[in-house]
Amino acid sequence: MWTVHPFLKACCMMDLPISLKWWINFLLCALLFGFSFGEVRYVLPEEMKKGSVIGNVALDLGLQVSELQARRARVVAEGTSQLCELDTTSGNLLISQRIDREELCAQANICILQFQLVVEDPLQAFSLVLDITDINDHSPEFTTGDVKLDLVESTVVGRRFPLESAHDPDLGINSIREYKLSNNDHFALEMSTQINGNTYPELVLKKQLDREAEATHLLEINGIDGGNPVRSGTAFIRIHVLDANDNVPIFSQRVYKASVPENSAIGTLITTLNATDLDEGVYGEITYSFSHLSDKMGGIIEVSALTGEVRVAGVIDYEEASSHELGVQAKDGGGQASHCKLVIDVIDLNDNKPVIEIKSASANVAEVAKPGTMVALINIYDMDTGSSGRVTCSIPDNVPFKLESEVKNYYMLVTDGVLDREFQPEYNITVTATDSGSPSLSSVKVITVVVNDVNDNLPTFTHSQYNANILENQPVGTFVIKLEAQDSDDGINAKILYHISKDTNSEVSSFLTINPDTGELFTSRLFDYEQSAHFQIKVTAQDGGDPQLSTTCTVNVFIQDQNDNAPVILYPVQTSGFIAEDVVPIEAPRGYLVTKVVAVDADSGHNAWLSYRIIKATRSNLFMADLHTGEIRTLRTFMEEDESKHTLVVLVTDNGRESLSATATVSITFGDGLPVLSELYEFADESQDNDNLTLYLIIALSTVSFLFVLLISGVLYFNLCRRSYVYRSNTSSLPVFPTTYCTSTLTDFSRCGTLPREDRYDPFMTTGSWRGDFRFGSNTDTDTLKKRSAAYQKSTLRHLSAERSSLKVRAGPTHPCYVIK
């Protein structure tokens, strides 16, 4: 980018025709103020007032004034004090401290100050160059305001006496231009030039002195500069005319040159001055002194008045001044003196470590920052010169950053790879600056860069699927399960909120509520195992980033059964005012199957295991009820004194922790002439043996189950599917419970219990029970028996149909139907 000095810009914008004259003006402006590449250069005089405007950097750099403050624009200095500042409201560069060219650049012909304008978001740096011009702000000054000379009256006309030059810190036209001597008859003032080109005044004797006529001459010398307005300095020359001291001291050299390494020890010999005087006695004794020595040099260099040895008296620092030019005077005892120049060159040593200054640093960088994003601006310089001042800068190779340099002594720390906050949230980058001196010196500075988080990680559940168990009938607000998700991001990007996913069925989603902060699930309704044993919802964990990221898990909720349903008697049908009678042959032997109580329980598992016992009977020693099957058999043969009609009350209880029960009333009548069916008693013993075997099996199963639970703790039992069994007799004329007794509107929950359906229904359908079920008739039935059986069947079906609407029977796809044989 080409930028032009503001004055040059003004020159180029003058309303001139495009002609030779215009181009001449343009070239003159260009030569006077120059172009700069990649920088803005301002030329300004020294000693401007604080707050003075140097120029509008926003306009010159093409920046918007409104973005200066937003991008934290500021001016940083390069190894110097902060002499200027930026007014972000106007874009003007202002003077913030006194600028003294002589203090900053001493006697250098060009005084350049380098600054950097730094803006952030993104981080950029622009070079600002201030060219400080000299103004005539110093008057010439003589070190000695009263110069004394002792001259013998025999001094030859034309003899020249060097005088001390006046000192003016200003440069160029503002420095000393001429000297003037007051009017007199004996002396004139002439200028002489040293080898190095510097001029100095000499006093020239124009007329022979006569001590007797005038013993003292008082002259006034003025040093005048070329500034506007003109400044001057004055000194007085007092000349005492002595008797003849015919010879003056003479230096062996008009200019002495010597060199000394910086940091030399105090007392180190630099050089020895030598002057001779042909006179004898007191007029031949020479003393040496510096004719002009600044306060700064007064403590660094000293000369022996008797020997002329020049030695180190203080700390010599090359960086303060690379050379020193001193005036030396040799004066004899008669007051005559001569002068010479002593030039001391300071040899630079590698005694300064490189300086590392962080001009601007973004403490944070986004982890998605592209390669080449500037993180910090580093200024590196070395006060030494030559190879000792050449500095190289480096950072470790194992960081995703690198250094780039577009401006001398300035390095940009930029990204050089992919950043991942989750892998490394912070970098401590060691910047090492090493010079090329011998031995080389180095400096180290650590820059801490924090990687800002970006929402680039999904929340993650600890499990993709959760299983929860809850008892039915629990109150609303019961805790179900706590879900937990984690996010590798930081801050608000890792703040996780939970909610039930929209993918969940709208009806099911109302079953539970979730704490959005903790992920805890609670019930929002009562659950009934008999209506629903399992449901599934999906929960979403969503972070707080932008854009928001989310993940979903599945929660399976299993409703556990409680013993909240009492057994229901299916047979014999219990109606008010009528109880069906079961007829038994009067000749029935002991163990003869009379009838069977059939009951079901809507619960599952242990809660649905039913047991039967007679709690009331007309004769307590005549009938018995099987504990597990509900079969009622005779305990003995009937006798003549037994009543012809008996009523039994059978208590049916389930196996729940708090058991529920129901009672069935059974009416039994003796019938004469009914045949005794062998099938109903000949397997009685076998049935008893089977009952004993069933008991043993139950005990063995319970033992194995207990050991299995100890070995596999926490394993959930899922319900096993089973097919429904319909027990039918091969006698087509037997009465059967119709399938319509089991309503089609009921739902099958046979898969949801803690035990298979066989275990839930087989208590009243035990092995071999078909043999003992009530059955009328055989291949040898008479017509009478057939009529009785048909009448009994009609009666039973009539009562069952009347009770169907009031009974609830659990049934699956295949309804459990009960056959009376």
RAKANOR-V183274 format. One record per helix or strand. SS is the DSSP state (H for helix, E for strand). FROM is the first residue (numbers start at 0). TO is the last residue. Records with the same first field share a line. If there is no record, write none. Layout:
SS: FROM-TO ; FROM-TO
This chain:
E: 1-3 ; 34-36 ; 38-44 ; 52-55 ; 73-76 ; 83-86 ; 91-94 ; 111-118 ; 123-132 ; 140-140 ; 145-151 ; 159-161 ; 166-166 ; 175-180 ; 186-192 ; 198-204 ; 215-224 ; 231-241 ; 249-250 ; 254-260 ; 268-271 ; 274-275 ; 286-291 ; 300-302 ; 308-311 ; 322-330 ; 336-346 ; 354-360 ; 363-365 ; 373-380 ; 390-393 ; 400-406 ; 409-414 ; 425-434 ; 441-451 ; 459-460 ; 464-470 ; 478-481 ; 484-485 ; 495-499 ; 511-513 ; 519-522 ; 533-542 ; 549-559 ; 567-570 ; 573-574 ; 577-578 ; 580-584 ; 592-595 ; 597-599 ; 610-616 ; 622-624 ; 630-633 ; 644-652 ; 660-670 ; 735-735 ; 818-818
H: 5-11 ; 19-32 ; 56-60 ; 64-69 ; 100-104 ; 171-173 ; 280-283 ; 294-297 ; 385-388 ; 490-493 ; 505-508 ; 604-607 ; 677-679 ; 683-710 ; 738-740 ; 756-763 ; 768-771 ; 782-805
